[in-house]
Every structure is written in structure tokens, then in C-alpha cells.
Amino acid sequence: MTTEHPRWFKSSYSSNGGNCVEVAVNLADSFGTVPIRDSKTPSGPMLSLPADAFAAFVSGVKGGSFDIV
């Protein structure tokens, strides 16, 4: 059993405006999930996505699938 803890980070694109999320991708390999939380409330609730779903989301963002035209 692993006791690895999340290592939270914000995107380098966050302009410190307070509307940020943090992710802990270090747990993807060991647990198969990527926890996500609101950076303003680190002790609040977190959402855990399956690692493959998070990877698909990131790929979609990078590919422009969510751009507003």
C-alpha cells in the first residue's frame, strides 16, 4: 500500500488573480486518479478524476476544443 500524498501545483498560466485550480498529477500512476481542488480553499472539497479522463481534458484544452469562437 502506498502512502503517497498529493503534490499540488497551479498552472504557470495562472496570473494569481485568485480564480485558480490546483492539481496533483503525481498520483496518476499510483492511484489512477488526478485530484483537483480550488486554490482559494485548499482544505475544502476536491474532485478526483480518472487519469485518462484528465489527460483527455488537457489534450482537448491544448487542441482548442473548448475555445470560444
PyMOL Python script that loads the backbone (N, CA, C, O; Angstrom):
from pymol import cmd

cmd.read_pdbstr("""\
ATOM      1  N   MET A   1       0.850  -1.182   0.000  1.00  0.00           N
ATOM      2  CA  MET A   1       0.000   0.000   0.000  1.00  0.00           C
ATOM      3  C   MET A   1       0.893   1.242   0.000  1.00  0.00           C
ATOM      4  O   MET A   1       1.872   1.312   0.743  1.00  0.00           O
ATOM      5  N   THR A   2       0.554   2.202  -0.823  1.00  0.00           N
ATOM      6  CA  THR A   2       1.328   3.428  -0.905  1.00  0.00           C
ATOM      7  C   THR A   2       0.731   4.514  -0.008  1.00  0.00           C
ATOM      8  O   THR A   2      -0.483   4.582   0.184  1.00  0.00           O
ATOM      9  N   THR A   3       1.590   5.342   0.525  1.00  0.00           N
ATOM     10  CA  THR A   3       1.136   6.446   1.365  1.00  0.00           C
ATOM     11  C   THR A   3       1.504   7.781   0.724  1.00  0.00           C
ATOM     12  O   THR A   3       1.669   8.788   1.412  1.00  0.00           O
ATOM     13  N   GLU A   4       1.627   7.776  -0.576  1.00  0.00           N
ATOM     14  CA  GLU A   4       1.997   8.982  -1.298  1.00  0.00           C
ATOM     15  C   GLU A   4       0.930  10.063  -1.116  1.00  0.00           C
ATOM     16  O   GLU A   4      -0.267   9.783  -1.178  1.00  0.00           O
ATOM     17  N   HIS A   5       1.374  11.287  -0.894  1.00  0.00           N
ATOM     18  CA  HIS A   5       0.476  12.420  -0.699  1.00  0.00           C
ATOM     19  C   HIS A   5       0.437  13.274  -1.956  1.00  0.00           C
ATOM     20  O   HIS A   5       1.400  13.290  -2.724  1.00  0.00           O
ATOM     21  N   PRO A   6      -0.659  13.982  -2.175  1.00  0.00           N
ATOM     22  CA  PRO A   6      -0.728  14.854  -3.352  1.00  0.00           C
ATOM     23  C   PRO A   6       0.308  15.978  -3.280  1.00  0.00           C
ATOM     24  O   PRO A   6       0.518  16.581  -2.228  1.00  0.00           O
ATOM     25  N   ARG A   7       0.943  16.243  -4.410  1.00  0.00           N
ATOM     26  CA  ARG A   7       1.823  17.403  -4.551  1.00  0.00           C
ATOM     27  C   ARG A   7       1.079  18.393  -5.447  1.00  0.00           C
ATOM     28  O   ARG A   7       1.061  18.252  -6.670  1.00  0.00           O
ATOM     29  N   TRP A   8       0.480  19.374  -4.829  1.00  0.00           N
ATOM     30  CA  TRP A   8      -0.396  20.312  -5.522  1.00  0.00           C
ATOM     31  C   TRP A   8       0.407  21.349  -6.288  1.00  0.00           C
ATOM     32  O   TRP A   8       1.449  21.811  -5.823  1.00  0.00           O
ATOM     33  N   PHE A   9      -0.092  21.715  -7.479  1.00  0.00           N
ATOM     34  CA  PHE A   9       0.505  22.827  -8.210  1.00  0.00           C
ATOM     35  C   PHE A   9      -0.551  23.525  -9.046  1.00  0.00           C
ATOM     36  O   PHE A   9      -1.573  22.945  -9.412  1.00  0.00           O
ATOM     37  N   LYS A  10      -0.271  24.796  -9.338  1.00  0.00           N
ATOM     38  CA  LYS A  10      -1.122  25.614 -10.203  1.00  0.00           C
ATOM     39  C   LYS A  10      -0.429  25.757 -11.548  1.00  0.00           C
ATOM     40  O   LYS A  10       0.792  25.634 -11.643  1.00  0.00           O
ATOM     41  N   SER A  11      -1.195  26.012 -12.561  1.00  0.00           N
ATOM     42  CA  SER A  11      -0.653  26.248 -13.888  1.00  0.00           C
ATOM     43  C   SER A  11       0.251  27.479 -13.880  1.00  0.00           C
ATOM     44  O   SER A  11       0.010  28.443 -13.153  1.00  0.00           O
ATOM     45  N   SER A  12       1.281  27.425 -14.692  1.00  0.00           N
ATOM     46  CA  SER A  12       2.148  28.600 -14.826  1.00  0.00           C
ATOM     47  C   SER A  12       1.409  29.744 -15.510  1.00  0.00           C
ATOM     48  O   SER A  12       1.882  30.881 -15.494  1.00  0.00           O
ATOM     49  N   TYR A  13       0.254  29.457 -16.112  1.00  0.00           N
ATOM     50  CA  TYR A  13      -0.558  30.489 -16.753  1.00  0.00           C
ATOM     51  C   TYR A  13      -1.465  31.209 -15.757  1.00  0.00           C
ATOM     52  O   TYR A  13      -2.117  32.189 -16.115  1.00  0.00           O
ATOM     53  N   SER A  14      -1.514  30.740 -14.526  1.00  0.00           N
ATOM     54  CA  SER A  14      -2.323  31.407 -13.506  1.00  0.00           C
ATOM     55  C   SER A  14      -1.704  32.769 -13.230  1.00  0.00           C
ATOM     56  O   SER A  14      -0.516  32.868 -12.925  1.00  0.00           O
ATOM     57  N   SER A  15      -2.498  33.798 -13.336  1.00  0.00           N
ATOM     58  CA  SER A  15      -1.964  35.145 -13.139  1.00  0.00           C
ATOM     59  C   SER A  15      -2.156  35.618 -11.703  1.00  0.00           C
ATOM     60  O   SER A  15      -2.133  36.819 -11.432  1.00  0.00           O
ATOM     61  N   ASN A  16      -2.342  34.691 -10.802  1.00  0.00           N
ATOM     62  CA  ASN A  16      -2.522  34.995  -9.387  1.00  0.00           C
ATOM     63  C   ASN A  16      -3.729  35.890  -9.147  1.00  0.00           C
ATOM     64  O   ASN A  16      -3.735  36.706  -8.225  1.00  0.00           O
ATOM     65  N   GLY A  17      -4.752  35.731  -9.984  1.00  0.00           N
ATOM     66  CA  GLY A  17      -5.969  36.513  -9.819  1.00  0.00           C
ATOM     67  C   GLY A  17      -6.951  35.883  -8.855  1.00  0.00           C
ATOM     68  O   GLY A  17      -8.019  36.446  -8.613  1.00  0.00           O
ATOM     69  N   GLY A  18      -6.622  34.741  -8.304  1.00  0.00           N
ATOM     70  CA  GLY A  18      -7.481  34.112  -7.313  1.00  0.00           C
ATOM     71  C   GLY A  18      -8.468  33.105  -7.872  1.00  0.00           C
ATOM     72  O   GLY A  18      -9.121  32.407  -7.097  1.00  0.00           O
ATOM     73  N   ASN A  19      -8.601  33.003  -9.183  1.00  0.00           N
ATOM     74  CA  ASN A  19      -9.532  32.049  -9.783  1.00  0.00           C
ATOM     75  C   ASN A  19      -8.771  30.857 -10.336  1.00  0.00           C
ATOM     76  O   ASN A  19      -8.808  30.592 -11.537  1.00  0.00           O
ATOM     77  N   CYS A  20      -8.090  30.147  -9.470  1.00  0.00           N
ATOM     78  CA  CYS A  20      -7.215  29.066  -9.906  1.00  0.00           C
ATOM     79  C   CYS A  20      -7.654  27.724  -9.330  1.00  0.00           C
ATOM     80  O   CYS A  20      -8.298  27.649  -8.284  1.00  0.00           O
ATOM     81  N   VAL A  21      -7.290  26.698 -10.032  1.00  0.00           N
ATOM     82  CA  VAL A  21      -7.421  25.350  -9.504  1.00  0.00           C
ATOM     83  C   VAL A  21      -6.026  24.780  -9.367  1.00  0.00           C
ATOM     84  O   VAL A  21      -5.091  25.216 -10.039  1.00  0.00           O
ATOM     85  N   GLU A  22      -5.899  23.803  -8.493  1.00  0.00           N
ATOM     86  CA  GLU A  22      -4.641  23.094  -8.316  1.00  0.00           C
ATOM     87  C   GLU A  22      -4.882  21.626  -8.642  1.00  0.00           C
ATOM     88  O   GLU A  22      -5.965  21.093  -8.396  1.00  0.00           O
ATOM     89  N   VAL A  23      -3.879  20.989  -9.191  1.00  0.00           N
ATOM     90  CA  VAL A  23      -3.971  19.570  -9.499  1.00  0.00           C
ATOM     91  C   VAL A  23      -2.783  18.845  -8.873  1.00  0.00           C
ATOM     92  O   VAL A  23      -1.751  19.453  -8.589  1.00  0.00           O
ATOM     93  N   ALA A  24      -2.938  17.559  -8.664  1.00  0.00           N
ATOM     94  CA  ALA A  24      -1.873  16.719  -8.115  1.00  0.00           C
ATOM     95  C   ALA A  24      -1.683  15.525  -9.043  1.00  0.00           C
ATOM     96  O   ALA A  24      -2.156  14.423  -8.768  1.00  0.00           O
ATOM     97  N   VAL A  25      -0.986  15.764 -10.141  1.00  0.00           N
ATOM     98  CA  VAL A  25      -0.808  14.697 -11.138  1.00  0.00           C
ATOM     99  C   VAL A  25       0.147  13.601 -10.674  1.00  0.00           C
ATOM    100  O   VAL A  25       0.242  12.556 -11.319  1.00  0.00           O
ATOM    101  N   ASN A  26       0.849  13.820  -9.577  1.00  0.00           N
ATOM    102  CA  ASN A  26       1.772  12.798  -9.080  1.00  0.00           C
ATOM    103  C   ASN A  26       1.053  11.519  -8.643  1.00  0.00           C
ATOM    104  O   ASN A  26       1.692  10.479  -8.483  1.00  0.00           O
ATOM    105  N   LEU A  27      -0.254  11.580  -8.450  1.00  0.00           N
ATOM    106  CA  LEU A  27      -0.993  10.390  -8.017  1.00  0.00           C
ATOM    107  C   LEU A  27      -1.563   9.582  -9.184  1.00  0.00           C
ATOM    108  O   LEU A  27      -2.158   8.525  -8.973  1.00  0.00           O
ATOM    109  N   ALA A  28      -1.386  10.072 -10.410  1.00  0.00           N
ATOM    110  CA  ALA A  28      -1.966   9.391 -11.575  1.00  0.00           C
ATOM    111  C   ALA A  28      -1.434   7.973 -11.736  1.00  0.00           C
ATOM    112  O   ALA A  28      -2.212   7.047 -11.967  1.00  0.00           O
ATOM    113  N   ASP A  29      -0.139   7.789 -11.619  1.00  0.00           N
ATOM    114  CA  ASP A  29       0.435   6.453 -11.811  1.00  0.00           C
ATOM    115  C   ASP A  29       0.095   5.492 -10.675  1.00  0.00           C
ATOM    116  O   ASP A  29      -0.242   4.333 -10.919  1.00  0.00           O
ATOM    117  N   SER A  30       0.183   5.970  -9.440  1.00  0.00           N
ATOM    118  CA  SER A  30      -0.020   5.061  -8.309  1.00  0.00           C
ATOM    119  C   SER A  30      -1.487   4.799  -7.979  1.00  0.00           C
ATOM    120  O   SER A  30      -1.830   3.706  -7.527  1.00  0.00           O
ATOM    121  N   PHE A  31      -2.361   5.789  -8.199  1.00  0.00           N
ATOM    122  CA  PHE A  31      -3.768   5.630  -7.847  1.00  0.00           C
ATOM    123  C   PHE A  31      -4.707   5.649  -9.046  1.00  0.00           C
ATOM    124  O   PHE A  31      -5.866   5.250  -8.932  1.00  0.00           O
ATOM    125  N   GLY A  32      -4.218   6.109 -10.195  1.00  0.00           N
ATOM    126  CA  GLY A  32      -5.055   6.175 -11.390  1.00  0.00           C
ATOM    127  C   GLY A  32      -6.028   7.338 -11.378  1.00  0.00           C
ATOM    128  O   GLY A  32      -6.976   7.366 -12.163  1.00  0.00           O
ATOM    129  N   THR A  33      -5.798   8.307 -10.483  1.00  0.00           N
ATOM    130  CA  THR A  33      -6.667   9.474 -10.396  1.00  0.00           C
ATOM    131  C   THR A  33      -5.840  10.751 -10.348  1.00  0.00           C
ATOM    132  O   THR A  33      -4.656  10.733 -10.011  1.00  0.00           O
ATOM    133  N   VAL A  34      -6.489  11.861 -10.693  1.00  0.00           N
ATOM    134  CA  VAL A  34      -5.872  13.185 -10.589  1.00  0.00           C
ATOM    135  C   VAL A  34      -6.793  14.050  -9.737  1.00  0.00           C
ATOM    136  O   VAL A  34      -7.864  14.451 -10.194  1.00  0.00           O
ATOM    137  N   PRO A  35      -6.386  14.342  -8.504  1.00  0.00           N
ATOM    138  CA  PRO A  35      -7.189  15.208  -7.646  1.00  0.00           C
ATOM    139  C   PRO A  35      -7.102  16.665  -8.117  1.00  0.00           C
ATOM    140  O   PRO A  35      -6.054  17.115  -8.581  1.00  0.00           O
ATOM    141  N   ILE A  36      -8.215  17.392  -7.993  1.00  0.00           N
ATOM    142  CA  ILE A  36      -8.307  18.798  -8.370  1.00  0.00           C
ATOM    143  C   ILE A  36      -9.014  19.523  -7.231  1.00  0.00           C
ATOM    144  O   ILE A  36      -9.984  19.018  -6.665  1.00  0.00           O
ATOM    145  N   ARG A  37      -8.513  20.721  -6.900  1.00  0.00           N
ATOM    146  CA  ARG A  37      -9.154  21.500  -5.833  1.00  0.00           C
ATOM    147  C   ARG A  37      -9.078  22.990  -6.148  1.00  0.00           C
ATOM    148  O   ARG A  37      -8.299  23.417  -7.000  1.00  0.00           O
ATOM    149  N   ASP A  38      -9.890  23.768  -5.456  1.00  0.00           N
ATOM    150  CA  ASP A  38      -9.893  25.220  -5.561  1.00  0.00           C
ATOM    151  C   ASP A  38      -8.718  25.747  -4.751  1.00  0.00           C
ATOM    152  O   ASP A  38      -8.583  25.429  -3.570  1.00  0.00           O
ATOM    153  N   SER A  39      -7.873  26.544  -5.375  1.00  0.00           N
ATOM    154  CA  SER A  39      -6.684  27.035  -4.676  1.00  0.00           C
ATOM    155  C   SER A  39      -7.021  27.997  -3.543  1.00  0.00           C
ATOM    156  O   SER A  39      -6.220  28.168  -2.623  1.00  0.00           O
ATOM    157  N   LYS A  40      -8.187  28.624  -3.594  1.00  0.00           N
ATOM    158  CA  LYS A  40      -8.590  29.541  -2.525  1.00  0.00           C
ATOM    159  C   LYS A  40      -9.041  28.799  -1.273  1.00  0.00           C
ATOM    160  O   LYS A  40      -9.038  29.365  -0.180  1.00  0.00           O
ATOM    161  N   THR A  41      -9.429  27.533  -1.428  1.00  0.00           N
ATOM    162  CA  THR A  41      -9.927  26.746  -0.304  1.00  0.00           C
ATOM    163  C   THR A  41      -9.234  25.381  -0.286  1.00  0.00           C
ATOM    164  O   THR A  41      -9.867  24.361  -0.554  1.00  0.00           O
ATOM    165  N   PRO A  42      -7.941  25.361   0.027  1.00  0.00           N
ATOM    166  CA  PRO A  42      -7.203  24.099  -0.038  1.00  0.00           C
ATOM    167  C   PRO A  42      -7.703  23.010   0.911  1.00  0.00           C
ATOM    168  O   PRO A  42      -7.470  21.826   0.669  1.00  0.00           O
ATOM    169  N   SER A  43      -8.381  23.397   1.981  1.00  0.00           N
ATOM    170  CA  SER A  43      -8.900  22.376   2.898  1.00  0.00           C
ATOM    171  C   SER A  43     -10.331  21.988   2.546  1.00  0.00           C
ATOM    172  O   SER A  43     -10.940  21.162   3.227  1.00  0.00           O
ATOM    173  N   GLY A  44     -10.863  22.579   1.490  1.00  0.00           N
ATOM    174  CA  GLY A  44     -12.233  22.287   1.069  1.00  0.00           C
ATOM    175  C   GLY A  44     -12.305  21.003   0.256  1.00  0.00           C
ATOM    176  O   GLY A  44     -11.358  20.217   0.239  1.00  0.00           O
ATOM    177  N   PRO A  45     -13.419  20.794  -0.411  1.00  0.00           N
ATOM    178  CA  PRO A  45     -13.599  19.561  -1.174  1.00  0.00           C
ATOM    179  C   PRO A  45     -12.668  19.489  -2.375  1.00  0.00           C
ATOM    180  O   PRO A  45     -12.201  20.508  -2.885  1.00  0.00           O
ATOM    181  N   MET A  46     -12.416  18.284  -2.807  1.00  0.00           N
ATOM    182  CA  MET A  46     -11.622  18.088  -4.014  1.00  0.00           C
ATOM    183  C   MET A  46     -12.332  17.090  -4.906  1.00  0.00           C
ATOM    184  O   MET A  46     -13.110  16.256  -4.445  1.00  0.00           O
ATOM    185  N   LEU A  47     -12.052  17.194  -6.162  1.00  0.00           N
ATOM    186  CA  LEU A  47     -12.627  16.328  -7.170  1.00  0.00           C
ATOM    187  C   LEU A  47     -11.516  15.423  -7.677  1.00  0.00           C
ATOM    188  O   LEU A  47     -10.434  15.909  -8.008  1.00  0.00           O
ATOM    189  N   SER A  48     -11.755  14.127  -7.745  1.00  0.00           N
ATOM    190  CA  SER A  48     -10.763  13.208  -8.287  1.00  0.00           C
ATOM    191  C   SER A  48     -11.267  12.650  -9.608  1.00  0.00           C
ATOM    192  O   SER A  48     -12.305  11.992  -9.668  1.00  0.00           O
ATOM    193  N   LEU A  49     -10.517  12.924 -10.658  1.00  0.00           N
ATOM    194  CA  LEU A  49     -10.864  12.429 -11.986  1.00  0.00           C
ATOM    195  C   LEU A  49     -10.018  11.224 -12.335  1.00  0.00           C
ATOM    196  O   LEU A  49      -8.862  11.144 -11.921  1.00  0.00           O
ATOM    197  N   PRO A  50     -10.573  10.274 -13.094  1.00  0.00           N
ATOM    198  CA  PRO A  50      -9.730   9.200 -13.606  1.00  0.00           C
ATOM    199  C   PRO A  50      -8.608   9.818 -14.443  1.00  0.00           C
ATOM    200  O   PRO A  50      -8.839  10.773 -15.184  1.00  0.00           O
ATOM    201  N   ALA A  51      -7.406   9.280 -14.328  1.00  0.00           N
ATOM    202  CA  ALA A  51      -6.247   9.848 -15.006  1.00  0.00           C
ATOM    203  C   ALA A  51      -6.459   9.961 -16.512  1.00  0.00           C
ATOM    204  O   ALA A  51      -6.035  10.948 -17.115  1.00  0.00           O
ATOM    205  N   ASP A  52      -7.103   8.977 -17.133  1.00  0.00           N
ATOM    206  CA  ASP A  52      -7.308   9.045 -18.578  1.00  0.00           C
ATOM    207  C   ASP A  52      -8.302  10.145 -18.951  1.00  0.00           C
ATOM    208  O   ASP A  52      -8.162  10.760 -20.008  1.00  0.00           O
ATOM    209  N   ALA A  53      -9.294  10.403 -18.116  1.00  0.00           N
ATOM    210  CA  ALA A  53     -10.243  11.483 -18.371  1.00  0.00           C
ATOM    211  C   ALA A  53      -9.557  12.841 -18.236  1.00  0.00           C
ATOM    212  O   ALA A  53      -9.814  13.748 -19.028  1.00  0.00           O
ATOM    213  N   PHE A  54      -8.687  12.982 -17.239  1.00  0.00           N
ATOM    214  CA  PHE A  54      -7.953  14.232 -17.075  1.00  0.00           C
ATOM    215  C   PHE A  54      -7.021  14.455 -18.266  1.00  0.00           C
ATOM    216  O   PHE A  54      -6.915  15.574 -18.766  1.00  0.00           O
ATOM    217  N   ALA A  55      -6.350  13.405 -18.721  1.00  0.00           N
ATOM    218  CA  ALA A  55      -5.459  13.517 -19.882  1.00  0.00           C
ATOM    219  C   ALA A  55      -6.242  13.932 -21.133  1.00  0.00           C
ATOM    220  O   ALA A  55      -5.763  14.745 -21.923  1.00  0.00           O
ATOM    221  N   ALA A  56      -7.435  13.380 -21.311  1.00  0.00           N
ATOM    222  CA  ALA A  56      -8.270  13.747 -22.455  1.00  0.00           C
ATOM    223  C   ALA A  56      -8.707  15.210 -22.356  1.00  0.00           C
ATOM    224  O   ALA A  56      -8.749  15.910 -23.368  1.00  0.00           O
ATOM    225  N   PHE A  57      -9.030  15.673 -21.156  1.00  0.00           N
ATOM    226  CA  PHE A  57      -9.404  17.069 -20.952  1.00  0.00           C
ATOM    227  C   PHE A  57      -8.241  17.994 -21.303  1.00  0.00           C
ATOM    228  O   PHE A  57      -8.422  18.967 -22.034  1.00  0.00           O
ATOM    229  N   VAL A  58      -7.062  17.700 -20.793  1.00  0.00           N
ATOM    230  CA  VAL A  58      -5.889  18.533 -21.082  1.00  0.00           C
ATOM    231  C   VAL A  58      -5.601  18.543 -22.579  1.00  0.00           C
ATOM    232  O   VAL A  58      -5.284  19.592 -23.141  1.00  0.00           O
ATOM    233  N   SER A  59      -5.708  17.397 -23.222  1.00  0.00           N
ATOM    234  CA  SER A  59      -5.500  17.318 -24.667  1.00  0.00           C
ATOM    235  C   SER A  59      -6.513  18.184 -25.408  1.00  0.00           C
ATOM    236  O   SER A  59      -6.159  18.868 -26.368  1.00  0.00           O
ATOM    237  N   GLY A  60      -7.769  18.161 -24.969  1.00  0.00           N
ATOM    238  CA  GLY A  60      -8.800  18.987 -25.582  1.00  0.00           C
ATOM    239  C   GLY A  60      -8.540  20.468 -25.409  1.00  0.00           C
ATOM    240  O   GLY A  60      -8.762  21.254 -26.330  1.00  0.00           O
ATOM    241  N   VAL A  61      -8.071  20.856 -24.232  1.00  0.00           N
ATOM    242  CA  VAL A  61      -7.745  22.262 -23.987  1.00  0.00           C
ATOM    243  C   VAL A  61      -6.607  22.695 -24.902  1.00  0.00           C
ATOM    244  O   VAL A  61      -6.683  23.741 -25.545  1.00  0.00           O
ATOM    245  N   LYS A  62      -5.555  21.890 -24.956  1.00  0.00           N
ATOM    246  CA  LYS A  62      -4.411  22.220 -25.805  1.00  0.00           C
ATOM    247  C   LYS A  62      -4.790  22.252 -27.279  1.00  0.00           C
ATOM    248  O   LYS A  62      -4.233  23.035 -28.048  1.00  0.00           O
ATOM    249  N   GLY A  63      -5.732  21.410 -27.675  1.00  0.00           N
ATOM    250  CA  GLY A  63      -6.151  21.334 -29.062  1.00  0.00           C
ATOM    251  C   GLY A  63      -7.209  22.356 -29.461  1.00  0.00           C
ATOM    252  O   GLY A  63      -7.597  22.424 -30.627  1.00  0.00           O
ATOM    253  N   GLY A  64      -7.675  23.149 -28.504  1.00  0.00           N
ATOM    254  CA  GLY A  64      -8.629  24.196 -28.812  1.00  0.00           C
ATOM    255  C   GLY A  64     -10.082  23.766 -28.801  1.00  0.00           C
ATOM    256  O   GLY A  64     -10.948  24.519 -29.247  1.00  0.00           O
ATOM    257  N   SER A  65     -10.368  22.582 -28.308  1.00  0.00           N
ATOM    258  CA  SER A  65     -11.743  22.077 -28.293  1.00  0.00           C
ATOM    259  C   SER A  65     -12.696  22.930 -27.462  1.00  0.00           C
ATOM    260  O   SER A  65     -13.908  22.888 -27.674  1.00  0.00           O
ATOM    261  N   PHE A  66     -12.166  23.696 -26.527  1.00  0.00           N
ATOM    262  CA  PHE A  66     -13.031  24.479 -25.640  1.00  0.00           C
ATOM    263  C   PHE A  66     -12.936  25.970 -25.915  1.00  0.00           C
ATOM    264  O   PHE A  66     -13.463  26.774 -25.146  1.00  0.00           O
ATOM    265  N   ASP A  67     -12.274  26.352 -26.996  1.00  0.00           N
ATOM    266  CA  ASP A  67     -12.139  27.768 -27.333  1.00  0.00           C
ATOM    267  C   ASP A  67     -13.509  28.360 -27.667  1.00  0.00           C
ATOM    268  O   ASP A  67     -14.352  27.706 -28.281  1.00  0.00           O
ATOM    269  N   ILE A  68     -13.706  29.580 -27.262  1.00  0.00           N
ATOM    270  CA  ILE A  68     -14.932  30.301 -27.595  1.00  0.00           C
ATOM    271  C   ILE A  68     -14.664  31.077 -28.868  1.00  0.00           C
ATOM    272  O   ILE A  68     -13.720  31.863 -28.944  1.00  0.00           O
ATOM    273  N   VAL A  69     -15.497  30.850 -29.859  1.00  0.00           N
ATOM    274  CA  VAL A  69     -15.288  31.496 -31.153  1.00  0.00           C
ATOM    275  C   VAL A  69     -16.199  32.686 -31.303  1.00  0.00           C
ATOM    276  O   VAL A  69     -16.169  33.361 -32.332  1.00  0.00           O
TER     277      VAL A  69
END
""", "prot")
cmd.dss("prot")
cmd.show_as("cartoon", "prot")
cmd.util.cbc("prot")
cmd.orient("prot")
